[in-house]
């Protein structure tokens, strides 16, 4: 059988056609991804949204002269702040879609340096001395979603135990507002008398049990801050102003530690004055992703669809040439349709059994069907099996690429080099066989 350039062109045209069909499946993947995101948002709406923890912060009203209402507030951030959060991730289901939620036991210990603080003295924006009302100070904590508070916020400040459960007190002033009122955080406060602590270094501790979804962020507000985050998620994504100073991720969970000081931050000073400025604090933390991520993996697999379809149809053509059988265009069309069906099965099964199992099952069903079909066409089981084994190697190669991260480009390039070398070798074999057949035919004539 001679090489058919017409068939080469038809195979190329079919590859493009089937690649376009696989792109349509890509649109379906994006639609299912959107539905999955909507399901996660619905679950977050009934569970609790993303949590962002900032605190504790001291708020002290500042009076000018004999005024009965403060003209500003002085905010004091910790001198030392050590935060530990133990995050237990859970997977909730809404139909066939999953959403990642968590519960966290959060504790914060540290100190406020009040050694230089006074009851009267100069303040920002005033030439004359002002009064600092330490008797009516407030302890503030801000979180992303107060629906996630399960057992209250317990705080101990200078030996005094308090529970944070009130809204921000504006001190009867029309211009005083919480520094968080323009941001997404919700502030929780408690008024407390700190007059006995002025001029001292005050220890504090704070604990909270919070629910949240998708993401947990913590603000390193101390002059020196240490944040330790532990969890059972095997697939965290660290986010925020900087990556952890140390981290360890395994199949059973993760541990991450940040060490940050005030020189690293560019948000606020340790002591500042404000009435209504809507402060935004820099944060660090982790996204707790849904294990599997089958939609992302399926979308990545579709990016290799053109290569997989082209190599598979070329393998069929090489098998046709090697056994000198005739595989017509309808046969190629049905085989190509089976290759496209693989991606639809990958998406469908992946929603129920996960990406890895879905990939193996879809490949097994499609390659088994193609093997039986080719055997019925060429009447030679070994040739059909050889072609499908080559297709299986392609699927295994693509799966390895999808499993790799940093080395995916390198391994993919080397794999293409090997495939190109094999194609060159078989093309020479086919040309040599063609010349040999032509020579023998000439001798017979």
Beta strands, then each sheet from edge to edge (+ up, - down):
strand 1: 51-64
strand 2: 72-76
strand 3: 80-94
strand 4: 97-113
strand 5: 120-123
strand 6: 126-143
strand 7: 149-157
strand 8: 160-164
strand 9: 186-192
strand 10: 201-213
strand 11: 215-218
strand 12: 224-231
strand 13: 236-240
strand 14: 246-250
strand 15: 253-261
strand 16: 271-274
strand 17: 284-288
sheet 1: 5+ 6- 1+ 2- 16+
sheet 2: 5+ 6- 1+ 11+ 17- 13+
sheet 3: 8+ 7- 10+ 4- 3+ 12+ 15- 14+
sheet 4: 5+ 6- 9+
end
